[in-house]
Amino acid sequence: MVEKRKTPWWAFILALIILMILSYFGCGLLKLDGVTMSNYQ
């Protein structure tokens, strides 16, 4: 029998895409002039 509570595959794919977009913008911000990790602290 198949459990009804199993997480659908599209949820994992959607989470992966969101993480990729966030990491892309995060790396893009670090490449800008005057933006360093010390500014966030």
mmCIF file as Biopython writes it, N, C-alpha, C and O atoms, coordinates in Angstrom:
data_model
#
loop_
_atom_site.group_PDB
_atom_site.id
_atom_site.type_symbol
_atom_site.label_atom_id
_atom_site.label_alt_id
_atom_site.label_comp_id
_atom_site.label_asym_id
_atom_site.label_entity_id
_atom_site.label_seq_id
_atom_site.pdbx_PDB_ins_code
_atom_site.Cartn_x
_atom_site.Cartn_y
_atom_site.Cartn_z
_atom_site.occupancy
_atom_site.B_iso_or_equiv
_atom_site.auth_seq_id
_atom_site.auth_asym_id
_atom_site.pdbx_PDB_model_num
ATOM 1   N N  . MET A ? 1  ? 0.836  -1.207 0.000  1.0 0.0 1  A 1 
ATOM 2   C CA . MET A ? 1  ? 0.000  0.000  0.000  1.0 0.0 1  A 1 
ATOM 3   C C  . MET A ? 1  ? 0.869  1.254  0.000  1.0 0.0 1  A 1 
ATOM 4   O O  . MET A ? 1  ? 1.971  1.268  0.549  1.0 0.0 1  A 1 
ATOM 5   N N  . VAL A ? 2  ? 0.359  2.278  -0.613 1.0 0.0 2  A 1 
ATOM 6   C CA . VAL A ? 2  ? 1.090  3.540  -0.688 1.0 0.0 2  A 1 
ATOM 7   C C  . VAL A ? 2  ? 0.559  4.488  0.376  1.0 0.0 2  A 1 
ATOM 8   O O  . VAL A ? 2  ? -0.651 4.671  0.503  1.0 0.0 2  A 1 
ATOM 9   N N  . GLU A ? 3  ? 1.464  5.090  1.139  1.0 0.0 3  A 1 
ATOM 10  C CA . GLU A ? 3  ? 1.038  6.027  2.171  1.0 0.0 3  A 1 
ATOM 11  C C  . GLU A ? 3  ? 0.574  7.340  1.539  1.0 0.0 3  A 1 
ATOM 12  O O  . GLU A ? 3  ? 1.137  7.804  0.549  1.0 0.0 3  A 1 
ATOM 13  N N  . LYS A ? 4  ? -0.452 7.917  2.129  1.0 0.0 4  A 1 
ATOM 14  C CA . LYS A ? 4  ? -0.999 9.160  1.593  1.0 0.0 4  A 1 
ATOM 15  C C  . LYS A ? 4  ? -0.194 10.379 2.035  1.0 0.0 4  A 1 
ATOM 16  O O  . LYS A ? 4  ? -0.317 11.454 1.446  1.0 0.0 4  A 1 
ATOM 17  N N  . ARG A ? 5  ? 0.624  10.215 3.064  1.0 0.0 5  A 1 
ATOM 18  C CA . ARG A ? 5  ? 1.371  11.338 3.618  1.0 0.0 5  A 1 
ATOM 19  C C  . ARG A ? 5  ? 2.710  11.567 2.928  1.0 0.0 5  A 1 
ATOM 20  O O  . ARG A ? 5  ? 3.495  12.407 3.369  1.0 0.0 5  A 1 
ATOM 21  N N  . LYS A ? 6  ? 2.981  10.838 1.861  1.0 0.0 6  A 1 
ATOM 22  C CA . LYS A ? 6  ? 4.272  10.979 1.186  1.0 0.0 6  A 1 
ATOM 23  C C  . LYS A ? 6  ? 4.371  12.343 0.512  1.0 0.0 6  A 1 
ATOM 24  O O  . LYS A ? 6  ? 3.430  12.795 -0.140 1.0 0.0 6  A 1 
ATOM 25  N N  . THR A ? 7  ? 5.523  12.993 0.676  1.0 0.0 7  A 1 
ATOM 26  C CA . THR A ? 7  ? 5.716  14.315 0.089  1.0 0.0 7  A 1 
ATOM 27  C C  . THR A ? 7  ? 5.862  14.199 -1.424 1.0 0.0 7  A 1 
ATOM 28  O O  . THR A ? 7  ? 6.649  13.383 -1.904 1.0 0.0 7  A 1 
ATOM 29  N N  . PRO A ? 8  ? 5.117  15.002 -2.183 1.0 0.0 8  A 1 
ATOM 30  C CA . PRO A ? 8  ? 5.212  14.935 -3.643 1.0 0.0 8  A 1 
ATOM 31  C C  . PRO A ? 8  ? 6.556  15.428 -4.150 1.0 0.0 8  A 1 
ATOM 32  O O  . PRO A ? 8  ? 7.221  16.236 -3.501 1.0 0.0 8  A 1 
ATOM 33  N N  . TRP A ? 9  ? 6.953  14.925 -5.332 1.0 0.0 9  A 1 
ATOM 34  C CA . TRP A ? 9  ? 8.268  15.272 -5.880 1.0 0.0 9  A 1 
ATOM 35  C C  . TRP A ? 9  ? 8.364  16.744 -6.233 1.0 0.0 9  A 1 
ATOM 36  O O  . TRP A ? 9  ? 9.438  17.338 -6.138 1.0 0.0 9  A 1 
ATOM 37  N N  . TRP A ? 10 ? 7.223  17.350 -6.650 1.0 0.0 10 A 1 
ATOM 38  C CA . TRP A ? 10 ? 7.293  18.757 -7.056 1.0 0.0 10 A 1 
ATOM 39  C C  . TRP A ? 10 ? 7.644  19.665 -5.891 1.0 0.0 10 A 1 
ATOM 40  O O  . TRP A ? 10 ? 8.169  20.759 -6.100 1.0 0.0 10 A 1 
ATOM 41  N N  . ALA A ? 11 ? 7.365  19.232 -4.668 1.0 0.0 11 A 1 
ATOM 42  C CA . ALA A ? 11 ? 7.725  20.042 -3.505 1.0 0.0 11 A 1 
ATOM 43  C C  . ALA A ? 11 ? 9.244  20.093 -3.347 1.0 0.0 11 A 1 
ATOM 44  O O  . ALA A ? 11 ? 9.800  21.148 -3.043 1.0 0.0 11 A 1 
ATOM 45  N N  . PHE A ? 12 ? 9.914  18.964 -3.550 1.0 0.0 12 A 1 
ATOM 46  C CA . PHE A ? 12 ? 11.374 18.944 -3.470 1.0 0.0 12 A 1 
ATOM 47  C C  . PHE A ? 12 ? 11.994 19.766 -4.590 1.0 0.0 12 A 1 
ATOM 48  O O  . PHE A ? 12 ? 12.964 20.493 -4.372 1.0 0.0 12 A 1 
ATOM 49  N N  . ILE A ? 13 ? 11.433 19.648 -5.787 1.0 0.0 13 A 1 
ATOM 50  C CA . ILE A ? 13 ? 11.964 20.393 -6.932 1.0 0.0 13 A 1 
ATOM 51  C C  . ILE A ? 13 ? 11.765 21.890 -6.733 1.0 0.0 13 A 1 
ATOM 52  O O  . ILE A ? 13 ? 12.657 22.682 -7.036 1.0 0.0 13 A 1 
ATOM 53  N N  . LEU A ? 14 ? 10.593 22.281 -6.223 1.0 0.0 14 A 1 
ATOM 54  C CA . LEU A ? 14 ? 10.317 23.699 -5.980 1.0 0.0 14 A 1 
ATOM 55  C C  . LEU A ? 14 ? 11.266 24.263 -4.924 1.0 0.0 14 A 1 
ATOM 56  O O  . LEU A ? 14 ? 11.773 25.373 -5.080 1.0 0.0 14 A 1 
ATOM 57  N N  . ALA A ? 15 ? 11.509 23.510 -3.855 1.0 0.0 15 A 1 
ATOM 58  C CA . ALA A ? 15 ? 12.430 23.956 -2.814 1.0 0.0 15 A 1 
ATOM 59  C C  . ALA A ? 15 ? 13.843 24.092 -3.369 1.0 0.0 15 A 1 
ATOM 60  O O  . ALA A ? 15 ? 14.560 25.031 -3.023 1.0 0.0 15 A 1 
ATOM 61  N N  . LEU A ? 16 ? 14.245 23.159 -4.226 1.0 0.0 16 A 1 
ATOM 62  C CA . LEU A ? 16 ? 15.579 23.214 -4.820 1.0 0.0 16 A 1 
ATOM 63  C C  . LEU A ? 16 ? 15.725 24.440 -5.708 1.0 0.0 16 A 1 
ATOM 64  O O  . LEU A ? 16 ? 16.758 25.108 -5.680 1.0 0.0 16 A 1 
ATOM 65  N N  . ILE A ? 17 ? 14.699 24.738 -6.493 1.0 0.0 17 A 1 
ATOM 66  C CA . ILE A ? 17 ? 14.745 25.909 -7.374 1.0 0.0 17 A 1 
ATOM 67  C C  . ILE A ? 17 ? 14.825 27.195 -6.558 1.0 0.0 17 A 1 
ATOM 68  O O  . ILE A ? 17 ? 15.577 28.106 -6.906 1.0 0.0 17 A 1 
ATOM 69  N N  . ILE A ? 18 ? 14.053 27.273 -5.473 1.0 0.0 18 A 1 
ATOM 70  C CA . ILE A ? 18 ? 14.081 28.465 -4.622 1.0 0.0 18 A 1 
ATOM 71  C C  . ILE A ? 18 ? 15.460 28.640 -4.000 1.0 0.0 18 A 1 
ATOM 72  O O  . ILE A ? 18 ? 15.974 29.757 -3.948 1.0 0.0 18 A 1 
ATOM 73  N N  . LEU A ? 19 ? 16.062 27.560 -3.530 1.0 0.0 19 A 1 
ATOM 74  C CA . LEU A ? 19 ? 17.405 27.642 -2.954 1.0 0.0 19 A 1 
ATOM 75  C C  . LEU A ? 19 ? 18.425 28.073 -3.994 1.0 0.0 19 A 1 
ATOM 76  O O  . LEU A ? 19 ? 19.334 28.844 -3.684 1.0 0.0 19 A 1 
ATOM 77  N N  . MET A ? 20 ? 18.289 27.587 -5.224 1.0 0.0 20 A 1 
ATOM 78  C CA . MET A ? 20 ? 19.216 27.981 -6.288 1.0 0.0 20 A 1 
ATOM 79  C C  . MET A ? 20 ? 19.083 29.465 -6.609 1.0 0.0 20 A 1 
ATOM 80  O O  . MET A ? 20 ? 20.087 30.143 -6.825 1.0 0.0 20 A 1 
ATOM 81  N N  . ILE A ? 21 ? 17.854 29.975 -6.641 1.0 0.0 21 A 1 
ATOM 82  C CA . ILE A ? 21 ? 17.637 31.396 -6.925 1.0 0.0 21 A 1 
ATOM 83  C C  . ILE A ? 21 ? 18.205 32.254 -5.798 1.0 0.0 21 A 1 
ATOM 84  O O  . ILE A ? 21 ? 18.853 33.268 -6.059 1.0 0.0 21 A 1 
ATOM 85  N N  . LEU A ? 22 ? 17.967 31.859 -4.554 1.0 0.0 22 A 1 
ATOM 86  C CA . LEU A ? 22 ? 18.483 32.630 -3.424 1.0 0.0 22 A 1 
ATOM 87  C C  . LEU A ? 22 ? 20.005 32.628 -3.400 1.0 0.0 22 A 1 
ATOM 88  O O  . LEU A ? 22 ? 20.616 33.662 -3.130 1.0 0.0 22 A 1 
ATOM 89  N N  . SER A ? 23 ? 20.623 31.495 -3.677 1.0 0.0 23 A 1 
ATOM 90  C CA . SER A ? 23 ? 22.086 31.429 -3.689 1.0 0.0 23 A 1 
ATOM 91  C C  . SER A ? 23 ? 22.651 32.230 -4.858 1.0 0.0 23 A 1 
ATOM 92  O O  . SER A ? 23 ? 23.733 32.806 -4.750 1.0 0.0 23 A 1 
ATOM 93  N N  . TYR A ? 24 ? 21.917 32.269 -5.987 1.0 0.0 24 A 1 
ATOM 94  C CA . TYR A ? 24 ? 22.366 33.044 -7.147 1.0 0.0 24 A 1 
ATOM 95  C C  . TYR A ? 24 ? 22.391 34.533 -6.809 1.0 0.0 24 A 1 
ATOM 96  O O  . TYR A ? 24 ? 23.369 35.222 -7.096 1.0 0.0 24 A 1 
ATOM 97  N N  . PHE A ? 25 ? 21.306 35.029 -6.196 1.0 0.0 25 A 1 
ATOM 98  C CA . PHE A ? 25 ? 21.269 36.439 -5.822 1.0 0.0 25 A 1 
ATOM 99  C C  . PHE A ? 25 ? 22.269 36.736 -4.704 1.0 0.0 25 A 1 
ATOM 100 O O  . PHE A ? 25 ? 22.843 37.824 -4.660 1.0 0.0 25 A 1 
ATOM 101 N N  . GLY A ? 26 ? 22.479 35.774 -3.800 1.0 0.0 26 A 1 
ATOM 102 C CA . GLY A ? 26 ? 23.446 35.970 -2.724 1.0 0.0 26 A 1 
ATOM 103 C C  . GLY A ? 26 ? 24.851 36.122 -3.264 1.0 0.0 26 A 1 
ATOM 104 O O  . GLY A ? 26 ? 25.597 36.991 -2.813 1.0 0.0 26 A 1 
ATOM 105 N N  . CYS A ? 27 ? 25.223 35.293 -4.220 1.0 0.0 27 A 1 
ATOM 106 C CA . CYS A ? 27 ? 26.548 35.396 -4.834 1.0 0.0 27 A 1 
ATOM 107 C C  . CYS A ? 27 ? 26.647 36.668 -5.669 1.0 0.0 27 A 1 
ATOM 108 O O  . CYS A ? 27 ? 27.721 37.264 -5.759 1.0 0.0 27 A 1 
ATOM 109 N N  . GLY A ? 28 ? 25.554 37.088 -6.273 1.0 0.0 28 A 1 
ATOM 110 C CA . GLY A ? 28 ? 25.553 38.312 -7.071 1.0 0.0 28 A 1 
ATOM 111 C C  . GLY A ? 28 ? 25.764 39.538 -6.201 1.0 0.0 28 A 1 
ATOM 112 O O  . GLY A ? 28 ? 26.456 40.473 -6.602 1.0 0.0 28 A 1 
ATOM 113 N N  . LEU A ? 29 ? 25.170 39.541 -5.005 1.0 0.0 29 A 1 
ATOM 114 C CA . LEU A ? 29 ? 25.337 40.689 -4.115 1.0 0.0 29 A 1 
ATOM 115 C C  . LEU A ? 29 ? 26.774 40.791 -3.624 1.0 0.0 29 A 1 
ATOM 116 O O  . LEU A ? 29 ? 27.299 41.893 -3.467 1.0 0.0 29 A 1 
ATOM 117 N N  . LEU A ? 30 ? 27.416 39.644 -3.380 1.0 0.0 30 A 1 
ATOM 118 C CA . LEU A ? 30 ? 28.788 39.664 -2.883 1.0 0.0 30 A 1 
ATOM 119 C C  . LEU A ? 30 ? 29.758 40.159 -3.945 1.0 0.0 30 A 1 
ATOM 120 O O  . LEU A ? 30 ? 30.850 40.619 -3.611 1.0 0.0 30 A 1 
ATOM 121 N N  . LYS A ? 31 ? 29.382 40.073 -5.226 1.0 0.0 31 A 1 
ATOM 122 C CA . LYS A ? 31 ? 30.265 40.531 -6.295 1.0 0.0 31 A 1 
ATOM 123 C C  . LYS A ? 31 ? 30.153 42.035 -6.541 1.0 0.0 31 A 1 
ATOM 124 O O  . LYS A ? 31 ? 30.974 42.606 -7.259 1.0 0.0 31 A 1 
ATOM 125 N N  . LEU A ? 32 ? 29.136 42.689 -5.946 1.0 0.0 32 A 1 
ATOM 126 C CA . LEU A ? 32 ? 28.980 44.131 -6.127 1.0 0.0 32 A 1 
ATOM 127 C C  . LEU A ? 32 ? 30.061 44.888 -5.361 1.0 0.0 32 A 1 
ATOM 128 O O  . LEU A ? 32 ? 30.616 44.388 -4.383 1.0 0.0 32 A 1 
ATOM 129 N N  . ASP A ? 33 ? 30.348 46.098 -5.825 1.0 0.0 33 A 1 
ATOM 130 C CA . ASP A ? 33 ? 31.361 46.912 -5.149 1.0 0.0 33 A 1 
ATOM 131 C C  . ASP A ? 33 ? 30.806 47.440 -3.822 1.0 0.0 33 A 1 
ATOM 132 O O  . ASP A ? 33 ? 29.662 47.886 -3.748 1.0 0.0 33 A 1 
ATOM 133 N N  . GLY A ? 34 ? 31.629 47.381 -2.787 1.0 0.0 34 A 1 
ATOM 134 C CA . GLY A ? 34 ? 31.244 47.919 -1.488 1.0 0.0 34 A 1 
ATOM 135 C C  . GLY A ? 34 ? 30.362 46.991 -0.673 1.0 0.0 34 A 1 
ATOM 136 O O  . GLY A ? 34 ? 29.922 47.372 0.412  1.0 0.0 34 A 1 
ATOM 137 N N  . VAL A ? 35 ? 30.090 45.798 -1.154 1.0 0.0 35 A 1 
ATOM 138 C CA . VAL A ? 35 ? 29.262 44.855 -0.399 1.0 0.0 35 A 1 
ATOM 139 C C  . VAL A ? 35 ? 30.145 43.703 0.069  1.0 0.0 35 A 1 
ATOM 140 O O  . VAL A ? 35 ? 30.627 42.908 -0.738 1.0 0.0 35 A 1 
ATOM 141 N N  . THR A ? 36 ? 30.348 43.624 1.369  1.0 0.0 36 A 1 
ATOM 142 C CA . THR A ? 36 ? 31.169 42.558 1.940  1.0 0.0 36 A 1 
ATOM 143 C C  . THR A ? 36 ? 30.420 41.911 3.098  1.0 0.0 36 A 1 
ATOM 144 O O  . THR A ? 36 ? 29.381 42.413 3.527  1.0 0.0 36 A 1 
ATOM 145 N N  . MET A ? 37 ? 30.936 40.817 3.596  1.0 0.0 37 A 1 
ATOM 146 C CA . MET A ? 37 ? 30.293 40.126 4.706  1.0 0.0 37 A 1 
ATOM 147 C C  . MET A ? 37 ? 30.332 40.963 5.979  1.0 0.0 37 A 1 
ATOM 148 O O  . MET A ? 37 ? 29.457 40.821 6.833  1.0 0.0 37 A 1 
ATOM 149 N N  . SER A ? 38 ? 31.337 41.840 6.122  1.0 0.0 38 A 1 
ATOM 150 C CA . SER A ? 38 ? 31.436 42.664 7.327  1.0 0.0 38 A 1 
ATOM 151 C C  . SER A ? 38 ? 30.334 43.714 7.380  1.0 0.0 38 A 1 
ATOM 152 O O  . SER A ? 38 ? 30.016 44.208 8.462  1.0 0.0 38 A 1 
ATOM 153 N N  . ASN A ? 39 ? 29.746 44.066 6.248  1.0 0.0 39 A 1 
ATOM 154 C CA . ASN A ? 39 ? 28.673 45.061 6.239  1.0 0.0 39 A 1 
ATOM 155 C C  . ASN A ? 39 ? 27.376 44.500 6.809  1.0 0.0 39 A 1 
ATOM 156 O O  . ASN A ? 39 ? 26.541 45.260 7.299  1.0 0.0 39 A 1 
ATOM 157 N N  . TYR A ? 40 ? 27.196 43.195 6.755  1.0 0.0 40 A 1 
ATOM 158 C CA . TYR A ? 40 ? 25.968 42.584 7.252  1.0 0.0 40 A 1 
ATOM 159 C C  . TYR A ? 40 ? 25.981 42.412 8.766  1.0 0.0 40 A 1 
ATOM 160 O O  . TYR A ? 40 ? 24.929 42.251 9.384  1.0 0.0 40 A 1 
ATOM 161 N N  . GLN A ? 41 ? 27.141 42.445 9.351  1.0 0.0 41 A 1 
ATOM 162 C CA . GLN A ? 41 ? 27.243 42.214 10.788 1.0 0.0 41 A 1 
ATOM 163 C C  . GLN A ? 41 ? 27.079 43.501 11.582 1.0 0.0 41 A 1 
ATOM 164 O O  . GLN A ? 41 ? 27.138 43.480 12.811 1.0 0.0 41 A 1 
#
